[in-house]
Amino acid sequence: TRSGDLELWTMDVDGSNLKQITTGLGYDGGAFFSPDGTKLVFRASRPEGEAAKTYKELLKKGLVEPTNLEIFVCNVDGSELRQVTNLGSANWAPFFHPSGEKIIFASNHASERGRVFNLFMINVDGTGLEQITYDKVFDSFAMFSPDGKHLVFASNRFNGGGHDTNVFLAEWQD
């Protein structure tokens, strides 16, 4: 928030060479580098009108309110910023497929009440949306192994109806 908004920044491991990557009003977060290190994928809100006013008021108090989040991609210097999803609801926890051509993420856009999160995959150009999991609970935080043979994710499945979140590992086949 050093710029007054929740933005993405990069820096060298020693803390030097600090660079602001995003500048749009709204909550930017949860960024990951592409496999080749040239791009970032992240979640972002872009509030407008009354929503922007509410966002700014909450931010002054050090708070944010969950809102519509979409998936964005940009070069590591912030150039060529583009919105990948336009699904409404909460689309978040994005991670690149090892090919660098697809993004896996969690979304509740298909949930009637917004409480069910499943995993979806989309091409970096925003085409080819595909649902990966079909649970009636929470699935999120998916990450591929570097070789693309495994997918690890968090889920509330098989927890006896409680709120425990467990980690699952699945073999991945493209």
Secondary structure, 3 states (H helix, E strand, C coil): CCCCCCCCEECCCCCCCCEECCCCCCCEEEEEECCCCCEEEEEECCCCCHHHHHHHHHHHCCCCCCCCEEEEEEECCCCCCEECCCCCCEEEEEEECCCCCEEEEEECCCCCCCCCEEEEEEECCCCCCEECCCCCCEEEEEEECCCCCEEEEEECCCCCCCCCCEEEEEECCC
